C-alpha cells in the first residue's frame, strides 16, 4: 500500500513538471457561474496547510466544514476559532463547536463570516467617489449531525443558511452538506466522499439606481458553489512518538475544472505538528505549509495552528486557528 501510494505520487509530480497541466481544462469555461464564493474558502489552519486534502483526515471541529462524518471519530468535544487573512484585505472567520451526545452521535453548529472595509461609491461621472460608502459581507450558519453507523462507517450532514450583502442587494438561501467516512480495515486506510453546498439556484433581492436615474430590480439567478470530493488517507508510519499521515483528494467543483490535492502531516507525540500540501490544476494556488502545537491543560487541550498558502499573483494567505478540546471520551 505504501509503495503504491509513493509510485502514484512520483508519477503525478513528474507529469506535472513536464506539462503545464496534469488534467485537461475541461470545465474551466464554467468559472464564474456560481454564487456565494466565500463558501469555497477552506477553514482551519490544519486543513489549509495540508492543501485542503482533508475530508478523509477530518477528525476535529473543522470537520464541521470539510466532512461532518469525521466528527464521530473525535475523542472529545471541541470548539474551533479560525481566522484567515485572505487576499485584498479580505478577512474570513470560522467558529464551530460540536458535542458528542453519545459514542455514536454528534451534533454541531458553525458560523462562517467574510468581511472587509467599506468601499467608496463611484459613478461614471465621479470615478473618484461620491463621498458615500457601501459595504460587502457574507454570513452563514450551519447545523450539523453525524452518526457512526458501524465501527468502520459514519455518515454526517449539515443544513446551512447563508446571506450575501452587497450595498442594497441581499441574497439568501439554504444549502446542504453530506459526507461519509469508511475505514477499510487495512491498517489505518480510510476513504471518504463528501458533497458540499448543494442547493437551488439563487438570485439577489433589492433595487439599485443606475446612471440616468434608471432603476434595476430584476437579477439573474446563479447556482451555489457545489463541490464533490473523494478522499483517501492513511498512516504509513505510526508509533507512540511519531505519526505520519498522507492524504490525496480529488475535487470536482461545478464551476471549474477538476483538481487534485495532496497533504502530509507529521506529528511528534501529538504535541508538535508539521504539515505541507500541494494542489494540481488549481490556477493561482499551489503549495502550502504550516505548523501546530497541542498543549494539554488538565481537563482540556488547546491546539494552536498556523498555515501559509501561496496565492500566486495575489500574494499569500495566512491562517490561524485555535482548537479547544474539552474532555476525553
Backbone torsions as a table, in degrees:
resi	resn	phi	psi	omega
1	UNK	NA	-44.0	179.7
2	UNK	-65.2	-41.6	-179.1
3	UNK	-64.9	-41.2	179.1
4	UNK	-61.8	-46.3	179.9
5	UNK	-61.4	-41.8	-179.1
6	UNK	-66.3	-41.6	-179.8
7	UNK	-64.2	-44.7	179.6
8	UNK	-61.4	-43.3	179.9
9	UNK	-61.4	-45.7	-179.3
10	UNK	-63.0	-42.7	179.9
11	UNK	-62.6	-43.7	-179.0
12	UNK	-64.8	-43.4	179.6
13	UNK	-66.5	-35.8	178.2
14	UNK	-64.8	-45.9	178.5
15	UNK	-62.5	-40.2	-178.3
16	UNK	-64.9	-32.2	178.5
17	UNK	-72.6	-28.3	-176.7
18	UNK	-87.9	-23.9	-177.2
19	UNK	-127.7	152.2	-177.6
20	UNK	-67.0	-30.4	179.5
21	UNK	-140.3	138.2	177.7
22	UNK	-73.1	-41.4	-177.9
23	UNK	-107.4	153.2	172.9
24	UNK	-64.1	156.3	-176.7
25	UNK	-81.5	21.0	176.8
26	UNK	-56.9	124.9	-177.0
27	UNK	102.6	-18.7	179.8
28	UNK	-63.0	-27.8	178.7
29	UNK	-68.9	-10.3	179.3
30	UNK	-84.6	-3.2	-177.3
31	UNK	-57.7	134.2	176.8
32	UNK	89.4	10.6	-177.1
33	UNK	-98.4	-2.3	-178.9
34	UNK	-117.8	158.3	-179.5
35	UNK	-104.4	-174.7	177.4
36	UNK	50.8	50.0	-176.6
37	UNK	-63.3	-22.6	-179.2
38	UNK	-62.9	-22.2	179.4
39	UNK	-73.9	-9.2	177.8
40	UNK	-89.3	-11.4	-179.7
41	UNK	-77.5	119.6	-177.5
42	UNK	-64.1	156.0	-178.9
43	UNK	-118.9	154.6	178.4
44	UNK	84.5	127.3	-179.2
45	UNK	-67.1	-29.8	179.5
46	UNK	-63.2	-50.5	-179.6
47	UNK	-64.9	-41.5	-178.6
48	UNK	-63.5	-41.0	179.2
49	UNK	-64.5	-27.7	179.8
50	UNK	-91.5	21.8	176.4
51	UNK	69.4	22.5	-177.9
52	UNK	65.3	11.6	175.9
53	UNK	-83.9	76.4	-162.1
54	UNK	-130.7	-12.0	-171.7
55	UNK	-66.7	-25.6	177.8
56	UNK	-91.4	-4.1	178.7
57	UNK	-103.8	-29.7	-170.2
58	UNK	-50.0	110.4	177.8
59	UNK	-141.3	18.9	176.7
60	UNK	-128.1	-169.4	-173.7
61	UNK	-66.0	-19.6	176.9
62	UNK	-69.9	-12.7	174.9
63	UNK	-63.7	-17.9	174.5
64	UNK	-56.8	-30.0	177.5
65	UNK	-95.8	-44.5	-169.9
66	UNK	-80.5	-50.6	-176.5
67	UNK	-161.4	98.2	-176.4
68	UNK	-60.2	-19.2	179.0
69	UNK	-65.1	-22.0	-178.5
70	UNK	-78.8	-13.3	-175.6
71	UNK	-61.4	-35.7	-174.2
72	UNK	-69.9	-12.7	-180.0
73	UNK	-93.0	-0.1	173.6
74	UNK	-75.6	148.3	-178.3
75	UNK	-96.8	6.3	-179.3
76	UNK	-155.0	163.1	171.5
77	UNK	-77.6	142.5	-172.5
78	UNK	-139.1	155.5	173.1
79	UNK	-130.2	138.0	-179.9
80	UNK	-127.7	139.7	173.0
81	UNK	-123.7	123.2	-176.4
82	UNK	-130.7	133.7	177.5
83	UNK	-123.3	134.8	-179.5
84	UNK	-126.5	115.2	174.5
85	UNK	-85.8	91.2	-172.2
86	UNK	-81.0	-179.9	-179.1
87	UNK	-65.9	159.5	175.0
88	UNK	56.1	36.4	177.5
89	UNK	59.8	30.7	175.6
90	UNK	-91.3	137.6	-179.5
91	UNK	-114.7	134.6	-175.4
92	UNK	-126.7	124.6	-175.8
93	UNK	-122.3	150.6	175.4
94	UNK	-142.7	130.3	174.9
95	UNK	-129.0	129.5	-179.6
96	UNK	-148.2	155.9	178.1
97	UNK	-152.7	147.8	175.1
98	UNK	-139.5	156.1	-177.3
99	UNK	-132.2	129.0	179.2
100	UNK	-82.2	101.5	179.5
101	UNK	-64.7	-37.8	175.7
102	UNK	-150.2	-176.7	178.8
103	UNK	-65.1	-19.3	-175.8
104	UNK	-116.7	-2.8	-175.1
105	UNK	-131.3	137.3	-179.5
106	UNK	-136.4	138.6	171.5
107	UNK	-121.2	149.9	-177.8
108	UNK	-152.4	163.7	176.1
109	UNK	-136.6	153.5	178.7
110	UNK	-155.0	155.7	179.1
111	UNK	-134.1	133.8	174.4
112	UNK	-118.5	135.7	179.3
113	UNK	-137.3	135.0	172.2
114	UNK	-125.8	130.4	-175.9
115	UNK	-151.0	163.2	-179.8
116	UNK	-154.6	172.1	178.3
117	UNK	-67.9	153.7	176.4
118	UNK	-60.7	149.6	-177.9
119	UNK	-118.0	155.5	-178.3
120	UNK	-71.2	143.3	170.8
121	UNK	-84.2	124.2	178.1
122	UNK	-121.6	156.0	177.1
123	UNK	-133.2	177.4	179.9
124	UNK	-62.8	-32.4	-177.6
125	UNK	-100.7	-7.7	177.2
126	UNK	-132.7	71.4	-175.4
127	UNK	-68.6	-15.8	-179.8
128	UNK	-98.5	5.8	176.1
129	UNK	117.8	146.9	178.8
130	UNK	-97.2	-4.1	-173.7
131	UNK	97.0	-11.2	177.5
132	UNK	-98.6	162.6	179.1
133	UNK	-131.0	154.0	174.9
134	UNK	-132.0	160.7	-176.6
135	UNK	-119.4	157.5	174.3
136	UNK	-135.1	133.1	179.3
137	UNK	-156.6	154.6	176.4
138	UNK	-128.5	146.1	-179.7
139	UNK	-148.6	139.1	179.4
140	UNK	-144.0	140.5	176.2
141	UNK	-122.7	140.1	-178.3
142	UNK	-136.8	143.4	171.0
143	UNK	-112.6	134.7	-172.3
144	UNK	-129.3	142.7	173.2
145	UNK	-134.2	137.2	179.6
146	UNK	-136.3	142.0	-179.1
147	UNK	-139.6	136.9	173.2
148	UNK	-87.5	110.2	-177.5
149	UNK	-76.1	-40.4	174.5
150	UNK	-138.9	-178.0	178.2
151	UNK	-67.0	-17.0	-175.9
152	UNK	-114.4	-16.1	-173.2
153	UNK	-127.1	136.8	177.0
154	UNK	-137.0	158.5	-178.4
155	UNK	-138.0	145.4	178.6
156	UNK	-151.0	157.6	179.4
157	UNK	-151.8	154.8	178.3
158	UNK	-134.1	145.4	169.7
159	UNK	-112.2	124.1	-173.9
160	UNK	-121.6	128.3	171.1
161	UNK	-101.0	134.3	178.8
162	UNK	-136.0	156.9	171.7
163	UNK	-143.1	141.9	-178.3
164	UNK	-123.1	126.5	-175.5
165	UNK	-118.7	123.9	175.7
166	UNK	-130.5	103.3	-177.5
167	UNK	54.4	-114.6	-178.0
168	UNK	-94.1	3.8	-179.5
169	UNK	-103.0	143.4	179.4
170	UNK	-141.0	135.9	177.7
171	UNK	-121.2	134.4	-179.1
172	UNK	-130.9	153.6	177.7
173	UNK	-176.2	170.5	176.3
174	UNK	-116.7	141.1	177.4
175	UNK	-135.0	162.4	-177.4
176	UNK	-127.6	137.5	170.7
177	UNK	-113.4	139.1	176.0
178	UNK	-134.1	140.2	179.7
179	UNK	-149.4	153.5	175.9
180	UNK	-133.9	155.8	173.9
181	UNK	-142.5	130.9	-177.5
182	UNK	-129.8	121.3	174.7
183	UNK	-89.5	118.4	-170.5
184	UNK	-71.7	-21.7	-175.1
185	UNK	92.0	-6.8	176.2
186	UNK	-94.5	92.4	-174.9
187	UNK	64.3	-130.4	178.8
188	UNK	-107.6	18.6	-178.5
189	UNK	-67.4	137.8	175.5
190	UNK	-142.7	155.9	-172.8
191	UNK	-131.1	133.1	-176.8
192	UNK	-133.1	147.8	173.4
193	UNK	-131.9	133.8	180.0
194	UNK	-144.3	142.6	172.3
195	UNK	-126.4	129.9	-175.2
196	UNK	-125.9	154.2	176.2
197	UNK	58.4	48.0	178.4
198	UNK	-94.2	128.2	-179.8
199	UNK	-177.2	-172.5	-178.9
200	UNK	-80.5	165.8	174.1
201	UNK	-66.3	151.0	-173.1
202	UNK	-132.1	147.5	176.6
203	UNK	-136.1	146.9	-179.4
204	UNK	-75.2	159.1	174.0
205	UNK	-111.1	149.0	176.1
206	UNK	130.0	169.2	-177.6
207	UNK	-130.7	139.9	177.2
208	UNK	-126.4	153.8	178.2
209	UNK	-101.5	118.2	-179.5
210	UNK	-90.3	175.6	179.1
211	UNK	-60.5	137.3	-176.1
212	UNK	85.2	16.4	179.4
213	UNK	60.0	29.0	174.6
214	UNK	-83.4	143.3	-179.9
215	UNK	-105.8	145.7	176.0
216	UNK	-137.1	125.4	179.5
217	UNK	-136.3	3.4	179.7
218	UNK	-105.2	119.7	-172.5
219	UNK	-125.3	149.4	178.6
220	UNK	-72.1	145.8	176.8
221	UNK	-94.0	151.9	-178.8
222	UNK	-133.5	154.8	176.6
223	UNK	-80.0	155.7	174.6
224	UNK	-71.6	164.7	-177.0
225	UNK	-82.4	69.0	-176.8
226	UNK	-67.0	136.1	-179.6
227	UNK	-131.3	129.4	175.5
228	UNK	-109.7	127.6	-176.4
229	UNK	-128.7	143.1	171.4
230	UNK	-126.5	126.5	-176.4
231	UNK	-130.4	153.5	179.4
232	UNK	-139.5	136.0	-179.9
233	UNK	-146.7	154.1	174.9
234	UNK	-164.2	166.5	177.2
235	UNK	-107.1	105.5	177.9
236	UNK	-71.5	-19.8	179.0
237	UNK	-146.0	127.1	-176.7
238	UNK	-152.5	115.9	174.0
239	UNK	-130.5	-177.7	178.0
240	UNK	-64.6	-24.6	-175.7
241	UNK	-102.8	-36.2	-174.6
242	UNK	-124.1	145.4	173.3
243	UNK	-144.2	134.3	174.1
244	UNK	-122.0	126.7	178.2
245	UNK	-115.9	127.1	174.9
246	UNK	-109.9	143.7	177.4
247	UNK	-145.1	147.2	174.9
248	UNK	-137.5	143.8	-172.7
249	UNK	-146.2	131.9	173.6
250	UNK	-98.2	127.8	-177.1
251	UNK	-116.3	130.0	179.3
252	UNK	-124.6	94.4	176.9
253	UNK	-82.6	154.8	178.4
254	UNK	-82.6	-4.8	-176.3
255	UNK	-126.9	26.2	177.0
256	UNK	-171.4	-175.6	-179.6
257	UNK	-76.8	158.5	172.7
258	UNK	-64.8	154.2	176.9
259	UNK	-149.3	165.3	-178.5
260	UNK	-125.0	138.6	177.8
261	UNK	-119.5	143.6	176.0
262	UNK	-122.1	140.0	179.6
263	UNK	-135.5	149.6	179.4
264	UNK	-141.2	134.4	176.9
265	UNK	-134.5	129.4	173.5
266	UNK	-111.4	132.4	179.9
267	UNK	-122.8	133.0	173.4
268	UNK	-109.9	107.7	179.1
269	UNK	57.3	24.7	-177.2
270	UNK	54.8	29.3	177.7
271	UNK	-115.5	-44.6	-179.8
272	UNK	-116.1	136.3	-176.2
273	UNK	-130.0	135.2	172.7
274	UNK	-121.5	135.1	-173.2
275	UNK	-137.9	153.9	176.0
276	UNK	-151.7	156.5	-179.8
277	UNK	-152.7	159.9	178.6
278	UNK	-148.3	140.9	179.9
279	UNK	-118.5	136.7	176.2
280	UNK	-107.7	135.3	175.8
281	UNK	70.3	29.8	174.8
282	UNK	-117.4	107.7	-177.7
283	UNK	-70.1	129.6	177.4
284	UNK	90.8	-8.0	176.7
285	UNK	-139.8	138.4	175.2
286	UNK	-140.8	-76.3	-173.9
287	UNK	-101.5	159.1	176.4
288	UNK	-151.5	158.5	175.6
289	UNK	-156.2	165.9	-178.7
290	UNK	-170.4	176.2	-178.5
291	UNK	-142.0	153.9	178.8
292	UNK	-152.4	161.7	178.7
293	UNK	-147.8	137.9	176.9
294	UNK	-110.9	129.8	-177.8
295	UNK	-116.7	106.1	177.7
296	UNK	-71.6	124.5	-177.9
297	UNK	-126.6	79.7	178.6
298	UNK	66.3	-119.5	-177.4
299	UNK	-80.3	-4.4	-178.6
300	UNK	-127.3	158.4	174.8
301	UNK	-126.6	135.3	-179.7
302	UNK	-113.9	123.9	178.2
303	UNK	-115.4	126.3	179.2
304	UNK	-114.3	127.0	-176.5
305	UNK	-128.2	149.4	174.7
306	UNK	-134.8	143.8	177.6
307	UNK	-138.8	140.7	173.1
308	UNK	-112.2	126.3	-179.5
309	UNK	-122.9	122.7	179.6
310	UNK	-77.2	124.5	-179.9
311	UNK	-110.8	21.4	176.0
312	UNK	57.8	-117.9	-174.8
313	UNK	-65.8	-23.1	-178.5
314	UNK	-84.8	-0.9	179.6
315	UNK	97.8	-123.2	-177.2
316	UNK	-145.3	157.8	175.4
317	UNK	-113.8	131.8	178.1
318	UNK	-111.6	123.7	-175.9
319	UNK	-121.6	137.9	179.2
320	UNK	-128.8	141.1	175.6
321	UNK	-146.7	148.3	176.2
322	UNK	-124.4	128.6	-179.0
323	UNK	-120.6	127.4	-180.0
324	UNK	-108.4	117.2	174.7
325	UNK	-97.5	118.9	-167.1
326	UNK	-80.3	-46.3	174.6
327	UNK	-164.3	159.3	-176.7
328	UNK	-78.2	146.5	172.2
329	UNK	-102.6	NA	NA
